[in-house]
Amino acid sequence: MRKEVANIVLDFSVRTATTYTPQFMGLPEGAWVKEGGFETAGEGIVIGFIDTGIDPNHPSFSDKDINSQHSYPTPKHFSGVCEVTPDFPSGSCNKKLVGARHFVQSAITRGTFNSSEDYASPFDGDGHGTHTASIAAGNHGVPVIVSNHSFGNASGIAPRAHISVYKALYKSFGGFAADVVAAIDQLKME
């Protein structure tokens, strides 16, 4: 072997296994148990996501968790806002999804934003933000069904955490640093 080569590993097949992430990470036997189980993992924490938005109708973000005896408390240390738009109506936020805003001023100024392709709201236009938020803080035991086929139940890593979304990325063009920085600045203030 040449000195420039540190290691050689045979290729192997892999597959997606989103519903098994907690098991892969050892959460059911490890961290969740030490922190009181999935019923309290993430309790009292608000996770801020800067991404493509969120679909508030996804069951991972319901504040009526059928798998828990505890209702979601309103976070005492968070002052986020739930922005209301035609695509993100009043009631989109709840005690789980505690904040949602969108940032697009730079894209509008540049003439890049296209309202017929992208939502001028916190609503997720391509699913990336929804997926990311559900991995980190989605409810525990949510059935995953695609095209009438069950893929088991999924859980976020911190299923009792609250979520606040700061949309600065869009399906058709991505985003601009000025909008991302505006989202970061807003997140820091809340």
Disulfide bonds with the S-S distance in Angstrom:
Cys82-Cys93 2.15
